[in-house]
Amino acid sequence: MDIYKLKLGLFFALIYFSSCSPMSKESYIAEYKEFITEIKENSKTYDDAAWAEADERFQMYSEEYYAKFENDLTMKEELTLASYALQYGTLRTTQAMRDLAGFIFDEEDGLLTFLRDEYSDDVEAFMSDLADEFTYYKENQMEEDLEKLKKAIDEASNSLPELKVLLKELDADSLNW
């Protein structure tokens, strides 16, 4: 009986793991498109955990699955995939900018609200404390925020050279009809 359960469990595990990976080039492109659409529709509500999961999925689509099908892709498909990578990078960068804007402009506990409430009567103390707050942010949080922004920009810009090469090849191919 235990052997039967083990075999059944292994069978279902095999089906589960094989269903996670696209089985064809067409399904890869369709699933990647669905992923990008999902990010576009829901990214404004993502927290850090949701973005971490999305980053993992993006890496699977843009690296692991891409490597599986790259030799079978047409020029149009290559451009489509480059577009998906750029879209993801743009969405990721947009989120980083939202996070920064939230830090500054949040009505309840944003930096500007705090500064207005704390120093509306004392400009000299305001300027001194503003400098202290900025120094603290620069020393403790700014590097992390800049790294997030840089990562998002790098992800988007890393696709640009590939896209330029593809466009040149496409242009060369269209001239050789």
Backbone as a chain_set.jsonl record, in Angstrom:
{"seq": "MDIYKLKLGLFFALIYFSSCSPMSKESYIAEYKEFITEIKENSKTYDDAAWAEADERFQMYSEEYYAKFENDLTMKEELTLASYALQYGTLRTTQAMRDLAGFIFDEEDGLLTFLRDEYSDDVEAFMSDLADEFTYYKENQMEEDLEKLKKAIDEASNSLPELKVLLKELDADSLNW", "coords": {"N": [[0.811, -1.191, 0.0], [1.946, 1.28, 0.796], [3.892, 1.631, -1.181], [2.298, 1.968, -3.423], [1.071, 4.441, -2.829], [3.346, 6.052, -2.827], [4.185, 5.826, -5.517], [1.954, 6.951, -6.765], [2.044, 9.535, -5.705], [4.524, 10.41, -6.772], [3.854, 10.334, -9.475], [1.867, 12.363, -9.669], [3.428, 14.545, -8.853], [5.283, 14.647, -10.938], [3.59, 15.292, -13.078], [2.678, 17.798, -12.182], [5.098, 19.364, -12.083], [5.941, 19.191, -14.716], [3.916, 20.526, -15.945], [4.355, 23.145, -15.322], [6.32, 24.218, -16.9], [6.545, 25.613, -20.137], [5.378, 23.746, -22.912], [5.693, 24.06, -25.601], [6.976, 26.292, -28.12], [5.044, 28.12, -28.886], [3.242, 27.997, -26.729], [4.922, 28.969, -24.749], [5.345, 31.665, -25.579], [2.696, 32.579, -25.475], [2.092, 32.211, -22.728], [3.992, 33.896, -21.575], [3.078, 36.336, -22.542], [0.583, 36.417, -21.223], [1.516, 36.591, -18.601], [2.798, 39.137, -18.642], [0.56, 40.721, -19.195], [-0.943, 40.247, -16.886], [0.751, 41.451, -14.991], [0.647, 44.116, -15.88], [-2.05, 44.683, -15.367], [-2.284, 44.359, -12.598], [-0.126, 45.411, -11.172], [-0.108, 47.785, -9.701], [-1.135, 47.141, -7.279], [0.659, 45.483, -6.082], [2.68, 44.204, -3.474], [5.862, 44.0, -1.738], [6.388, 41.231, -1.586], [4.799, 40.165, -3.645], [6.024, 41.385, -5.835], [8.534, 40.189, -5.658], [7.902, 37.544, -6.282], [6.944, 37.969, -8.885], [9.308, 38.881, -10.083], [10.83, 36.54, -10.015], [9.324, 34.9, -11.722], [9.531, 36.412, -14.066], [12.256, 36.165, -14.564], [12.376, 33.436, -15.126], [10.857, 33.332, -17.52], [12.304, 35.117, -19.176], [14.88, 34.124, -19.231], [15.371, 31.236, -18.56], [13.21, 29.798, -19.933], [13.375, 31.113, -22.355], [15.937, 30.337, -23.257], [15.414, 27.697, -23.783], [13.868, 27.781, -26.112], [15.096, 29.532, -27.905], [16.511, 29.007, -30.309], [14.551, 28.354, -32.081], [13.012, 30.529, -32.586], [11.372, 33.037, -34.523], [12.195, 36.109, -36.232], [10.192, 37.999, -35.75], [9.036, 36.909, -33.435], [11.218, 37.089, -31.691], [11.384, 39.873, -31.465], [8.923, 40.365, -30.28], [9.282, 39.094, -27.792], [11.382, 40.648, -26.815], [10.02, 43.021, -26.549], [8.245, 42.305, -24.485], [10.066, 42.02, -22.376], [11.004, 44.655, -22.149], [8.615, 45.927, -21.475], [8.118, 44.776, -18.958], [10.36, 45.705, -17.531], [9.821, 48.435, -17.627], [7.42, 48.571, -16.179], [8.368, 47.713, -13.707], [10.211, 49.726, -13.081], [8.461, 51.873, -12.962], [7.032, 51.153, -10.683], [9.044, 51.405, -8.751], [9.386, 54.145, -8.833], [6.854, 54.943, -7.947], [6.99, 54.0, -5.32], [8.996, 55.655, -4.287], [7.77, 58.158, -4.618], [5.609, 57.767, -2.916], [6.921, 57.638, -0.469], [7.696, 60.269, -0.227], [5.341, 61.876, -0.634], [3.089, 60.86, 0.737], [-0.027, 61.302, 2.327], [-0.544, 60.796, 5.045], [1.836, 59.903, 6.408], [4.004, 60.754, 4.924], [7.108, 62.224, 3.834], [6.962, 65.018, 3.202], [4.526, 65.747, 4.442], [5.104, 65.221, 7.104], [7.197, 67.085, 7.482], [5.86, 69.51, 7.021], [3.936, 69.49, 9.096], [5.546, 69.342, 11.344], [7.244, 71.576, 11.269], [6.037, 74.014, 10.612], [6.085, 76.533, 11.829], [8.713, 77.239, 12.4], [11.209, 78.017, 10.551], [14.045, 77.972, 10.44], [14.754, 75.861, 12.191], [13.389, 73.928, 10.84], [14.843, 73.749, 8.398], [17.311, 72.856, 9.347], [16.619, 70.398, 10.547], [15.596, 69.165, 8.304], [17.876, 68.825, 6.772], [19.179, 67.023, 8.485], [17.385, 64.857, 8.367], [17.558, 64.215, 5.661], [20.251, 63.481, 5.498], [20.214, 61.254, 7.188], [18.478, 59.584, 5.683], [19.992, 59.338, 3.346], [22.215, 57.953, 4.311], [21.078, 55.587, 5.279], [18.869, 54.526, 3.791], [18.67, 55.397, 1.141], [20.523, 54.236, -0.649], [19.587, 51.616, -0.946], [17.065, 52.129, -2.134], [17.933, 53.357, -4.494], [19.332, 51.232, -5.624], [17.233, 49.456, -6.161], [15.87, 50.947, -8.081], [17.893, 51.204, -10.004], [18.24, 48.513, -10.684], [15.791, 47.933, -11.889], [15.873, 49.688, -14.065], [18.178, 48.741, -15.342], [17.308, 46.16, -16.076], [15.43, 46.808, -18.001], [16.997, 48.277, -19.822], [18.947, 46.439, -20.542], [17.807, 44.908, -22.455], [17.711, 46.535, -24.656], [20.122, 46.673, -26.401], [19.999, 44.119, -27.6], [17.557, 44.341, -28.879], [18.121, 46.381, -30.717], [20.004, 45.075, -32.362], [18.387, 43.041, -33.374], [16.52, 44.585, -34.79], [18.191, 45.706, -36.735], [18.938, 43.366, -38.075], [16.431, 42.563, -38.965], [15.834, 44.668, -40.673], [17.898, 44.312, -42.539], [17.205, 41.78, -43.497], [14.765, 42.383, -44.711], [15.604, 43.866, -46.845], [16.773, 42.002, -48.456], [14.981, 40.529, -50.015]], "CA": [[0.0, 0.0, 0.0], [2.815, 2.446, 0.849], [4.538, 1.751, -2.493], [1.273, 2.509, -4.309], [0.941, 5.865, -2.515], [4.575, 6.695, -3.269], [4.127, 5.908, -6.981], [0.91, 7.912, -7.104], [2.576, 10.86, -5.376], [5.531, 10.751, -7.768], [3.158, 10.58, -10.73], [1.272, 13.698, -9.612], [4.525, 15.521, -8.803], [5.812, 14.745, -12.295], [2.613, 16.047, -13.872], [2.689, 19.182, -11.715], [6.308, 20.063, -12.486], [6.019, 19.295, -16.173], [2.915, 21.48, -16.401], [4.823, 24.494, -15.022], [7.187, 24.646, -17.983], [5.853, 25.577, -21.426], [5.689, 22.553, -23.682], [6.001, 24.435, -26.978], [7.354, 27.692, -28.321], [3.806, 28.894, -28.926], [2.711, 28.127, -25.37], [5.854, 29.859, -24.042], [5.052, 33.059, -25.939], [1.358, 32.895, -24.967], [2.161, 32.318, -21.269], [4.765, 35.103, -21.278], [2.158, 37.446, -22.79], [-0.378, 36.426, -20.11], [2.248, 37.085, -17.437], [2.966, 40.585, -18.796], [-0.776, 41.302, -19.054], [-1.259, 40.174, -15.459], [1.541, 42.484, -14.305], [0.075, 45.42, -16.253], [-3.358, 44.875, -14.739], [-2.283, 44.253, -11.14], [1.118, 45.865, -10.546], [-0.323, 48.883, -8.763], [-1.521, 46.59, -5.969], [1.685, 44.541, -5.633], [3.566, 44.517, -2.364], [7.216, 43.485, -1.976], [6.34, 39.779, -1.809], [4.249, 39.937, -4.986], [7.064, 41.759, -6.803], [9.591, 39.164, -5.618], [7.387, 36.41, -7.064], [6.922, 38.391, -10.287], [10.699, 38.908, -10.547], [11.234, 35.145, -10.259], [8.642, 34.441, -12.942], [10.125, 37.123, -15.191], [13.554, 35.545, -14.829], [12.123, 32.151, -15.793], [10.441, 33.586, -18.897], [13.305, 35.832, -19.972], [16.157, 33.414, -19.293], [15.27, 29.776, -18.628], [12.349, 29.364, -21.034], [13.932, 31.677, -23.585], [17.045, 29.476, -23.678], [14.834, 26.449, -24.288], [13.254, 27.96, -27.426], [15.703, 30.622, -28.667], [16.93, 28.605, -31.659], [13.367, 28.143, -32.913], [12.245, 31.77, -32.661], [11.47, 33.879, -35.709], [12.561, 37.497, -35.93], [9.018, 38.64, -35.151], [8.915, 36.388, -32.073], [12.309, 37.705, -30.92], [10.978, 41.251, -31.175], [7.817, 40.291, -29.326], [9.853, 38.781, -26.477], [12.121, 41.84, -26.377], [8.994, 43.965, -26.117], [7.767, 41.878, -23.169], [11.107, 42.346, -21.399], [10.977, 46.11, -21.965], [7.395, 46.262, -20.736], [8.313, 44.402, -17.559], [11.303, 46.661, -16.958], [9.125, 49.713, -17.469], [6.49, 48.426, -15.053], [9.172, 47.613, -12.485], [10.732, 51.071, -12.835], [7.315, 52.681, -12.547], [6.748, 50.818, -9.286], [10.082, 52.021, -7.922], [9.081, 55.584, -8.76], [5.685, 55.065, -7.06], [7.463, 53.82, -3.949], [9.704, 56.877, -3.901], [6.769, 59.223, -4.483], [4.862, 57.485, -1.686], [7.777, 58.031, 0.641], [7.745, 61.73, -0.132], [4.07, 62.598, -0.687], [1.977, 60.22, 1.436], [-0.777, 62.289, 3.123], [-0.515, 60.514, 6.481], [3.165, 59.828, 7.006], [5.038, 61.075, 3.949], [8.134, 63.172, 4.25], [6.478, 66.407, 3.142], [3.504, 65.94, 5.472], [5.824, 65.298, 8.376], [7.922, 68.35, 7.55], [4.886, 70.596, 7.16], [3.337, 69.443, 10.431], [6.559, 69.509, 12.374], [8.031, 72.803, 11.212], [5.334, 75.113, 9.959], [6.354, 77.818, 12.478], [10.119, 77.487, 12.668], [11.9, 77.736, 9.305], [15.447, 77.629, 10.679], [14.773, 74.496, 12.723], [12.939, 73.088, 9.734], [15.951, 73.536, 7.473], [18.312, 72.053, 10.033], [16.108, 69.03, 10.671], [15.495, 68.62, 6.949], [19.222, 68.367, 6.437], [19.419, 65.819, 9.272], [16.558, 63.778, 7.807], [18.135, 63.818, 4.368], [21.494, 62.77, 5.791], [19.834, 59.93, 7.69], [17.968, 58.817, 4.544], [21.127, 59.063, 2.456], [23.092, 56.968, 4.943], [20.398, 54.368, 5.701], [17.841, 53.967, 2.915], [18.76, 55.85, -0.241], [21.281, 53.269, -1.454], [18.668, 50.505, -1.266], [16.089, 52.624, -3.1], [18.627, 53.554, -5.77], [19.625, 49.903, -6.175], [15.98, 48.952, -6.739], [15.635, 51.709, -9.302], [18.933, 50.823, -10.96], [17.941, 47.154, -11.141], [14.666, 47.999, -12.818], [16.353, 50.356, -15.286], [19.102, 47.805, -15.998], [16.529, 45.095, -16.71], [14.839, 47.348, -19.22], [18.019, 48.695, -20.777], [19.698, 45.279, -21.033], [17.118, 44.388, -23.631], [17.84, 47.468, -25.775], [21.102, 46.278, -27.424], [19.47, 42.975, -28.328], [16.489, 44.838, -29.747], [18.765, 47.098, -31.825], [20.574, 44.067, -33.264], [17.267, 42.397, -34.052], [15.954, 45.519, -35.754], [19.125, 45.784, -37.85], [18.804, 42.115, -38.823], [15.139, 42.594, -39.628], [15.971, 45.611, -41.78], [18.748, 43.664, -43.536], [16.409, 40.702, -44.094], [13.724, 42.947, -45.577], [16.255, 44.359, -48.06], [17.243, 40.851, -49.235], [13.852, 39.726, -50.503]], "C": [[0.859, 1.261, 0.0], [3.515, 2.67, -0.489], [3.556, 2.371, -3.482], [1.127, 4.02, -4.087], [2.172, 6.633, -2.99], [4.569, 6.884, -4.784], [3.099, 6.938, -7.427], [1.383, 9.339, -6.832], [3.618, 11.317, -6.38], [4.901, 11.071, -9.113], [2.568, 11.993, -10.746], [2.335, 14.799, -9.542], [5.112, 15.727, -10.194], [4.882, 15.559, -13.181], [2.637, 17.517, -13.474], [3.909, 19.93, -12.247], [6.43, 20.167, -13.992], [5.002, 20.294, -16.696], [3.35, 22.916, -16.149], [5.667, 25.056, -16.161], [6.423, 24.585, -19.305], [6.319, 24.384, -22.262], [6.055, 22.885, -25.131], [6.375, 25.914, -27.026], [6.105, 28.572, -28.258], [3.221, 29.086, -27.524], [3.616, 29.025, -24.519], [5.507, 31.319, -24.311], [3.689, 33.469, -25.384], [1.375, 33.077, -23.442], [2.928, 33.566, -20.839], [3.871, 36.334, -21.458], [1.134, 37.55, -21.662], [0.27, 36.976, -18.843], [2.387, 38.603, -17.498], [1.619, 41.288, -18.626], [-1.203, 41.329, -17.593], [-0.516, 41.26, -14.677], [0.964, 43.864, -14.614], [-1.207, 45.701, -15.485], [-3.287, 44.978, -13.219], [-1.096, 44.903, -10.443], [0.923, 46.981, -9.526], [-0.682, 48.394, -7.365], [-0.459, 45.66, -5.392], [2.443, 45.084, -4.425], [4.934, 43.903, -2.679], [7.22, 41.989, -2.277], [5.821, 39.46, -3.205], [5.28, 40.296, -6.055], [8.192, 40.736, -6.808], [9.164, 37.94, -6.429], [7.373, 36.756, -8.558], [8.335, 38.429, -10.867], [11.202, 37.501, -10.858], [10.606, 34.618, -11.544], [9.239, 35.119, -14.171], [11.467, 36.493, -15.56], [13.377, 34.199, -15.528], [11.762, 32.372, -17.262], [11.577, 34.164, -19.741], [14.633, 35.1, -20.093], [15.974, 31.91, -19.526], [14.434, 29.305, -19.822], [12.862, 29.901, -22.371], [15.041, 30.773, -24.127], [16.526, 28.175, -24.29], [14.357, 26.585, -25.74], [13.992, 28.926, -28.349], [16.107, 30.239, -30.089], [15.757, 28.422, -32.612], [12.566, 29.419, -33.15], [12.458, 32.489, -33.988], [11.866, 35.283, -35.28], [11.396, 38.215, -35.25], [8.838, 38.179, -33.708], [10.004, 36.956, -31.172], [11.934, 39.134, -30.522], [9.836, 41.29, -30.163], [8.35, 40.042, -27.918], [10.668, 39.953, -25.932], [11.146, 42.9, -25.872], [8.461, 43.598, -24.734], [8.79, 42.239, -22.085], [11.136, 43.851, -21.12], [9.741, 46.542, -21.18], [7.554, 45.939, -19.253], [9.262, 45.386, -16.873], [10.665, 48.014, -16.705], [8.161, 49.656, -16.285], [7.236, 48.383, -13.724], [9.73, 48.984, -12.102], [9.619, 51.996, -12.347], [6.977, 52.412, -11.09], [7.79, 51.435, -8.354], [9.828, 53.517, -7.767], [7.85, 55.833, -7.871], [6.106, 54.954, -5.597], [8.164, 55.083, -3.446], [8.728, 58.029, -3.705], [5.946, 59.01, -3.212], [5.633, 57.897, -0.456], [7.741, 59.546, 0.846], [6.369, 62.345, 0.103], [2.912, 61.978, 0.078], [1.313, 61.2, 2.391], [-0.657, 62.05, 4.629], [0.884, 60.546, 7.073], [4.292, 60.043, 6.001], [5.99, 62.132, 4.474], [7.621, 64.607, 4.253], [5.414, 66.695, 4.193], [4.16, 66.09, 6.841], [6.504, 66.656, 8.522], [6.968, 69.534, 7.734], [4.337, 70.643, 8.579], [4.339, 69.796, 11.523], [7.149, 70.919, 12.412], [7.315, 74.0, 10.599], [5.658, 76.48, 10.576], [7.835, 78.179, 12.589], [10.972, 77.095, 11.466], [13.35, 77.323, 9.543], [15.584, 76.204, 11.225], [14.34, 73.499, 11.643], [14.095, 72.747, 8.794], [17.032, 72.654, 8.098], [17.86, 70.596, 10.137], [15.929, 68.367, 9.303], [16.853, 68.09, 6.502], [19.56, 67.094, 7.202], [18.646, 64.629, 8.719], [17.134, 63.289, 6.477], [19.426, 63.033, 4.58], [21.192, 61.362, 6.287], [19.352, 59.04, 6.535], [19.115, 58.405, 3.626], [22.0, 57.956, 3.026], [22.416, 55.624, 5.199], [19.452, 53.74, 4.672], [18.059, 54.288, 1.445], [19.474, 54.836, -1.131], [20.39, 52.106, -1.883], [17.633, 50.934, -2.304], [16.72, 52.826, -4.475], [18.978, 52.229, -6.428], [18.381, 49.297, -6.818], [15.694, 49.647, -8.069], [16.635, 51.329, -10.38], [18.659, 49.44, -11.532], [16.821, 47.18, -12.175], [15.084, 48.639, -14.14], [17.292, 49.439, -16.055], [18.342, 46.695, -16.717], [15.921, 45.582, -18.015], [15.911, 47.671, -20.251], [18.861, 47.54, -21.301], [19.07, 44.693, -22.284], [17.327, 45.285, -24.844], [18.906, 47.074, -26.795], [20.624, 45.091, -28.262], [18.402, 43.419, -29.307], [17.077, 45.584, -30.934], [19.341, 46.121, -32.843], [19.458, 43.397, -34.051], [16.65, 43.308, -35.113], [16.871, 45.678, -36.968], [19.026, 44.542, -38.721], [17.499, 42.091, -39.6], [15.196, 43.52, -40.836], [16.811, 44.987, -42.896], [17.983, 42.547, -44.25], [15.381, 41.257, -45.05], [14.339, 43.488, -46.876], [16.689, 43.213, -48.976], [16.114, 39.964, -49.728], [14.177, 39.253, -51.832]], "O": [[0.548, 2.216, -0.712], [3.708, 3.819, -0.885], [3.944, 3.211, -4.293], [1.068, 4.787, -5.049], [2.049, 7.746, -3.501], [4.902, 7.958, -5.284], [3.345, 7.706, -8.356], [1.148, 10.241, -7.637], [3.61, 12.474, -6.8], [5.356, 11.973, -9.816], [2.744, 12.732, -11.715], [2.15, 15.872, -10.115], [5.406, 16.857, -10.584], [5.331, 16.414, -13.944], [2.618, 18.391, -14.341], [3.768, 21.018, -12.804], [6.976, 21.149, -14.496], [5.191, 20.857, -17.774], [2.76, 23.832, -16.721], [5.709, 26.271, -16.351], [5.724, 23.606, -19.566], [7.508, 24.064, -22.304], [6.667, 22.063, -25.814], [6.118, 26.672, -26.091], [6.119, 29.64, -27.646], [2.768, 30.174, -27.169], [3.126, 29.761, -23.662], [5.389, 32.116, -23.381], [3.537, 34.581, -24.878], [0.742, 33.997, -22.924], [2.565, 34.217, -19.859], [3.896, 37.255, -20.642], [0.844, 38.651, -21.193], [-0.352, 37.735, -18.1], [2.122, 39.286, -16.508], [1.544, 42.335, -17.984], [-1.76, 42.32, -17.12], [-1.094, 41.909, -13.806], [0.811, 44.69, -13.714], [-1.427, 46.815, -15.011], [-4.142, 45.619, -12.608], [-1.068, 44.94, -9.213], [1.709, 47.105, -8.587], [-0.553, 49.132, -6.387], [-0.658, 45.101, -4.313], [2.795, 46.262, -4.366], [5.136, 43.352, -3.761], [7.978, 41.531, -3.133], [6.352, 38.574, -3.875], [5.401, 39.6, -7.063], [8.751, 40.445, -7.865], [9.963, 37.369, -7.172], [7.746, 35.932, -9.394], [8.538, 38.049, -12.02], [11.913, 37.292, -11.841], [11.271, 33.97, -12.352], [9.432, 34.476, -15.203], [11.769, 36.313, -16.739], [14.147, 33.862, -16.427], [12.287, 31.692, -18.145], [11.785, 33.75, -20.881], [15.434, 35.423, -20.97], [16.374, 31.382, -20.563], [14.904, 28.504, -20.631], [12.787, 29.218, -23.393], [15.076, 30.479, -25.321], [17.136, 27.625, -25.206], [14.429, 25.628, -26.51], [13.555, 29.127, -29.482], [16.046, 31.078, -30.988], [15.952, 28.344, -33.825], [11.549, 29.39, -33.842], [13.572, 32.544, -34.509], [11.868, 35.598, -34.089], [11.596, 38.953, -34.286], [8.517, 38.992, -32.842], [9.744, 37.271, -30.011], [12.145, 39.547, -29.381], [9.802, 42.158, -29.292], [7.927, 40.695, -26.964], [10.649, 40.22, -24.731], [11.417, 43.59, -24.89], [8.249, 44.478, -23.899], [8.421, 42.706, -21.007], [11.278, 44.264, -19.97], [9.82, 47.421, -20.321], [7.171, 46.734, -18.394], [8.992, 45.844, -15.763], [10.936, 48.66, -15.693], [8.097, 50.59, -15.485], [6.782, 48.954, -12.733], [9.719, 49.355, -10.928], [9.817, 52.799, -11.435], [6.668, 53.34, -10.341], [7.445, 51.932, -7.282], [10.033, 54.081, -6.692], [7.808, 56.815, -7.13], [5.643, 55.713, -4.746], [7.944, 55.518, -2.315], [8.84, 58.788, -2.742], [5.624, 59.971, -2.513], [5.066, 58.442, 0.491], [7.754, 60.027, 1.979], [6.227, 63.236, 0.94], [1.82, 62.545, 0.062], [1.993, 61.859, 3.178], [-0.668, 63.004, 5.407], [1.1, 61.148, 8.125], [5.408, 59.567, 6.207], [5.697, 62.837, 5.44], [7.833, 65.334, 5.224], [5.403, 67.779, 4.776], [3.81, 66.973, 7.624], [6.398, 67.301, 9.566], [7.244, 70.447, 8.513], [4.279, 71.708, 9.194], [4.006, 70.468, 12.5], [7.515, 71.404, 13.483], [7.974, 74.918, 10.11], [5.516, 77.496, 9.897], [8.162, 79.337, 12.852], [11.414, 75.949, 11.375], [13.831, 76.396, 8.891], [16.433, 75.438, 10.769], [14.859, 72.386, 11.553], [14.294, 71.585, 8.442], [17.599, 71.794, 7.422], [18.628, 69.677, 9.849], [16.093, 67.154, 9.166], [16.942, 67.012, 5.914], [20.163, 66.179, 6.641], [19.182, 63.526, 8.613], [17.183, 62.087, 6.215], [19.661, 62.029, 3.908], [21.827, 60.396, 5.866], [19.764, 57.886, 6.422], [19.19, 57.257, 3.188], [22.476, 57.102, 2.278], [23.105, 54.612, 5.327], [19.258, 52.525, 4.69], [17.659, 53.505, 0.584], [19.05, 54.61, -2.264], [20.431, 51.668, -3.032], [17.352, 50.192, -3.245], [16.113, 52.506, -5.497], [18.928, 52.111, -7.652], [18.46, 48.697, -7.89], [15.323, 49.006, -9.052], [16.264, 51.152, -11.54], [18.827, 49.218, -12.731], [16.905, 46.522, -13.211], [14.69, 48.175, -15.21], [17.219, 49.362, -17.282], [18.69, 46.33, -17.84], [15.899, 44.858, -19.01], [15.744, 47.366, -21.432], [19.433, 47.639, -22.386], [19.751, 44.048, -23.082], [17.135, 44.83, -25.971], [18.62, 47.135, -27.991], [20.818, 45.059, -29.477], [18.345, 42.932, -30.436], [16.584, 45.44, -32.053], [19.186, 46.314, -34.048], [19.576, 43.207, -35.262], [16.302, 42.854, -36.203], [16.394, 45.773, -38.099], [19.029, 44.633, -39.948], [17.459, 41.654, -40.75], [14.669, 43.193, -41.9], [16.472, 45.119, -44.072], [18.1, 42.389, -45.465], [15.139, 40.666, -46.102], [13.655, 43.556, -47.897], [16.948, 43.439, -50.158], [16.291, 38.751, -49.843], [13.376, 38.553, -52.451]]}, "num_chains": 1, "name": "protein.A"}
